[in-house]
């Protein structure tokens, strides 16, 4: 498949996610009536957002002038149908640490994290920048190992100059030795002036590639119980799977390396 064809498919997929089913049906009908991309400029769009999407579609379609209009219309319908089905499979809850309003429903981040860990049956991926004073997390991780879960931790061990200023495993004292611990070697990080490098600043937990917590909260007592922190708990669809697979791929490619030699 050519790069132009891939770009068109990617844009149709984006349109399927961005537009309502009624808009997609109407737009597909109008596309199907066109003789080809040279006439696509006749398509009107009521909102600025839709106009941007349609203009991009026309530009990409013009790079594939032999592609029949009915194929473009059918592909857009398929993209919209797929987006609707994925949306039906996925639920998203707000996760929050801090003052509650009593108006907006939220889950406590610590409760969401413990749910993710406790629900894991096969695989658990946990990533955090800072770790401190979380004995309940250690208990939950060890319990996961005891029930046969493959637990993978990605943690920050190094400072901006490559020095080890803190060992997160000290805060996780009592953690099972069978738990895989990975880090981002200082030598593999991009530099930003004066020899300083980037950090692992991700805070996420994924269970069985089906349930994911993504938040601003570090795995510390302050982050989980005291600070003002915000995140989302995602159930189902592709997001949890892609997060877990992404970190597995980083390990496979050698970007992340085992801390326990």
N, C-alpha and C positions, 0 to 999 in steps of 0.2 A: 504494500500500500504506500502511495506517495505521501510526502510531507504535506502537500496541499489537501489531500483527502483526509489525512489525520486531523489537520487543523479544522477542517469543516465539521467533521464528526465531533470533535471536542467542543466546538462552538454550539452545535445543535444540542449536545448534552447539557451545556450550560443554560441554553434557552429552555430546555425541558424542566430544569430546576427553578429557573427564575420567573417563568410565566405561569399564569393560572391555566387550568385545563380548558376553560372556555376560550381564552385568548389563543392557545395553541391550536385548538380545533379550527377557529376562524382563520388564523394565519395559514394553516396547512391547506385549507380549502382554496384560499386566494393564490397560494404558491402553485397548487396543482393546475390551476387554470392558465398559468403562464406558458408561453411557448419556449422560454429559456431564461437564463440569467440576465440577458440584455434587456428584458422587459421588467425585471424585478424592481426597478426604481419606481414603478407604478404602485407598489405596495405602500400603503399609508400606515402609520402607527400613531395612536392617540396620545401616548405619553412620551416624555423625553427618554425614559428608561427603555421603552420598547423600540423607539427610533434608533437608539444606539445599537441595540441587539440586531435589529433588522439591517441596518447599514453594514454592520460587520458580516452578517450572513451574505448579503449581496456581494461584498468585496471578495469573500472566500469562494463563493459559488462561481464568480466570474473567472476564477483561476481554473475552474473545471467546466468549461463551456459545453462539453458533450454530456454532462450529467443531466438526465431528464428531470423535469420539474416534479413529476409524480414520485420519483425516488427521494428527492429532497423533502417533499411533503410527508411521505411515509416515514422517513427517518426522524423528522421532527415529532410526529405523532408517537413513534416508538419511544423517543427520548422523554416525552412528557408522561407517557404511561409508566415507564420505568421509574421516573422521579416520584410519581404519586405512590407507587407500590413501596418504594424504599422509605418514603415518609411515613407510610402506614406501619412499617415494621420498626420504626425508631421512635423512642420517646426521650425527651430531654427535660431534666429537672434542674432548677437553680440550686446550687449548694453555697452555703454562706457561713462565715464565722463573724460574729460581731453583734451589735445591737439589732434587735428584731422590731419590725414595725407592726406586726399583727395584721397587715393588709396584704402584703405580697407573700405567697406561700414559698418557702424555701426549706431545703434540707440542711442540717448542720454538716459542715465539711467532715468533721471527725466521724460522725455517724455514717456518712456516705463512704468514707475510706474503709471503715471496718466492715461495711456491707460488701464492698468489692472484694476485700481479702477473704471474708468468711464464705462468700458465694463461690469462690474458685474451686474447681474440681480437677482440672488438668494442668492449667498454666496460669501463672501470675507474674506480671511485669510491673515493677514499682520503681519510679524514678523520682529523685529529690535532690535539691541543691544543698539544703542544710538538714541535719538530723540531730535532735537533742531532746533528752528527757521524754522518751516515748516507750515506756515499758509495756504498755498494752499493745503497741504495734509489734514488738518482739514476740509477745505471747501469741498474737494472731498469726504471724508469719510462721512460727514454729508449729502451730496447730495445723496450718496448711500443709507443711512438709509432712507431718505425721499422717495426714490423710492421703498422701501420695501426690501432692501438687508439685509441679516443676516451678520453683520460685526463682526469679531473676531480678536482681537489684542493680540499678545503675545510679552511682553516687558520685558526689564531688569530693575529691581528696586534696586537690592542689589549689594554691593561691594564684594570684595574677602573675607572679614571677616564677611559678613552677615549684615554689616551696610547699611542703606539706604543713600547713598551719593547724590542721585539725583532722582527726581520724574519725569519721562517722561510725565506724565499727565499734569504737569505744562506747558511743551512745547506744549501740545495738548489742551491748554485752549480753551473752547468753544465746545469741543467734546460732541456729544449727549450722554446722560446718558444711553441710551438703548444699546450702543455699549459694547459688552462683552470684558473685559480686563483680561488676564491671566498672571501669572508669574510662575517661577520655584522656589519653596520654598527652602531657603538655606539649610534646614535640609535634603533635598532629593538629594542634589548635591554630586557628588563624590569629595573627598578631594585629594589634591596634596601637602602634606607636610605643616607643620606649620598652620594647620587649614584652609588653603585657599581652596576655592572651585571653581568649574567651572562656566562659564558664559553662558548666552544665547547669542551666537555670530552669530546667523543665521540672514541673511537679505533676505527676500523673500516675495512675494505677489502672491496670487493665486485667480483668479476670476472664479467662477462657475465650478471649477475643470477641466477647459479646457484651461486656459491661465495662465502661471506662469512666473514671473520674479525672477531670482536667481542671486544675485550679491554680490560684496564686499562692496557696498555702504550702510552706515548707513542712517537712515531717518533724515538727517541733511542738512542744506544748503550747507555745505562743501562737504558732500558725494554726493549730487545730482547735484551740480553745479561747484565745484572748484577742488576737489581732482582728482587724477588719479585712477579711479575705473573701474572694468570690471565685466560683467555679461552676462547672456543669457536670451532671451525672448523665451519661449517654447510654441508653439501652438499645441493643440491636443494631441492625443495618451494618454499614461498612466501616464507620469511624473507629470503633474499638478494635476491629480486626486490623485496620491499616496502621494504627498506632503500634500495636504489638509487633506486627510484621516489620515495621520500619526499624524498630530497635533491634530485632533479630537480624535484619539485613545489615545494620551498622556493625554488628558483631561479626557477621560472616565476612564482611569486607575488610575487617581489621581496623575500623575506625574506633570502635570500643574494644578494650582489651581486659582480660581477666585480672583482677586485683590480687587474687589469691594464687600465687605461683605454685 
